[in-house]
Amino acid sequence: MSTLRTNALEGVDAKNSITIVAGTGNITTTNVQEGLCKAWCTASQPGTVEDSFNVSSQGDGGTGDFETNLTNNMSSVNSCPTVSCQANDFAAVESVSTSLINQFSIQRVDTIALSDLRAYLQVTGDLA
């Protein structure tokens, strides 16, 4: 088995795409700049980040209201954050800046009660 170690990888086309061969007949082309998740986290409740990538901290704005601060900024407010939470619960993005995602959670759709709960976030787009 061979190991390739490098500090830089650059595609040869204008989109900077790289073709990855993952075994016999399994060829995937991915755009490294636009095609990968740039931040994600799992939090048991606001302020308690259990695992993350490119997330520096979470702030608690009260019951069911929290924000996730990014370690490295996104290039614009037009990034694509996605939030979710446990079954029978609802999560939504309230506002987006280049450095944080303000999200809130509603525990049950039928009661519309704000609640602190396990939440998941991922952000796609371009880093600054």
VODRENTOR-389080 format. One line per field, with one value per residue (C-alpha): residue in one letter; x, y, z. Coordinates in steps of 0.001 Angstrom, whole numbers, padded with zeros to 6 digits. Layout:
# VODRENTOR-389080
residuo: (a  ...) .
u: (X  ...) .
v: (Y  ...) .
w: (Z  ...) .
***
This chain:
# VODRENTOR-389080
residuo: (m  s  t  l  r  t  n  a  l  e  g  v  d  a  k  n  s  i  t  i  v  a  g  t  g  n  i  t  t  t  n  v  q  e  g  l  c  k  a  w  c  t  a  s  q  p  g  t  v  e  d  s  f  n  v  s  s  q  g  d  g  g  t  g  d  f  e  t  n  l  t  n  n  m  s  s  v  n  s  c  p  t  v  s  c  q  a  n  d  f  a  a  v  e  s  v  s  t  s  l  i  n  q  f  s  i  q  r  v  d  t  i  a  l  s  d  l  r  a  y  l  q  v  t  g  d  l  a) .
u: (000000  001295  000880  000770  001607  001266  000456  -001369  -003678  -004924  -007370  -006469  -009796  -011396  -013678  -010678  -012323  -010387  -011262  -010994  -010782  -011988  -011461  -012165  -014759  -015654  -014739  -016014  -015352  -015603  -015112  -012947  -013839  -017624  -018461  -017564  -019073  -017144  -018475  -020567  -021410  -023459  -024698  -026663  -028128  -027056  -023529  -022638  -020833  -020132  -018225  -017525  -015451  -014727  -016908  -015323  -018247  -021995  -023884  -027141  -029741  -032375  -034571  -034500  -032429  -028745  -025987  -023011  -019773  -017499  -013710  -013106  -015561  -017614  -017030  -020591  -023915  -025177  -023647  -026044  -026551  -028762  -029993  -031905  -032773  -034365  -037442  -040758  -038817  -038169  -035097  -034662  -032075  -033053  -030216  -026815  -023658  -020210  -019061  -022129  -025377  -028267  -030672  -033589  -035343  -038975  -039434  -042737  -044638  -048007  -047155  -044831  -042875  -039265  -036940  -033248  -032482  -029884  -029219  -027123  -025688  -023752  -022681  -021746  -020405  -017071  -014704  -013395) .
v: (000000  003465  006658  010090  013016  016551  020071  021043  019397  021315  020336  020945  022358  025766  024324  022936  019505  016383  012858  010289  006597  004552  001017  -000784  001115  003516  006941  010091  013692  016204  019954  020477  024163  023938  020275  019538  020267  023205  022988  020607  019954  017791  019444  017823  021241  024819  025462  021768  020833  017089  016857  019331  020530  024246  025219  027316  027486  027728  030507  030025  032723  031160  028088  026718  029642  029165  030219  028316  030270  029165  028924  029933  032318  031490  033729  035126  035012  032836  029659  026765  025788  022811  022009  019055  017427  014326  012580  014412  017638  020581  022770  025807  028441  031902  033976  033532  035623  034687  033781  032305  030444  031478  028576  027677  024434  023603  020391  019198  020399  019908  022039  024575  024799  025979  023465  022779  019474  017525  019382  018796  021428  021284  024153  023936  026756  028516  029458  033036) .
w: (000000  -000922  001073  -000542  001717  000457  001643  -001531  -004032  -007057  -009780  -013403  -014604  -013978  -011266  -009335  -009278  -008404  -009537  -006759  -007586  -004625  -005876  -009126  -011144  -008293  -009662  -007984  -008977  -006171  -006016  -002960  -002525  -002927  -002490  001118  004519  006035  009612  011700  015320  017639  020826  023638  024450  023789  024999  025305  022101  022143  018862  016089  013158  012558  015538  018302  020742  021213  022939  024834  024160  026445  026221  022702  021342  020618  018244  016883  016428  013597  013990  010350  008692  005624  002574  002593  004403  001537  002950  003444  007094  007903  011406  012743  016044  017527  016095  016626  017200  014898  014386  012170  011247  012471  010993  009357  009345  008058  011575  013313  012778  015025  015361  017561  018429  019040  020947  019521  016494  018229  021306  019606  022891  022752  024369  024847  023148  021188  017939  014826  012468  009208  006969  003285  001127  000648  003454  003530) .
***
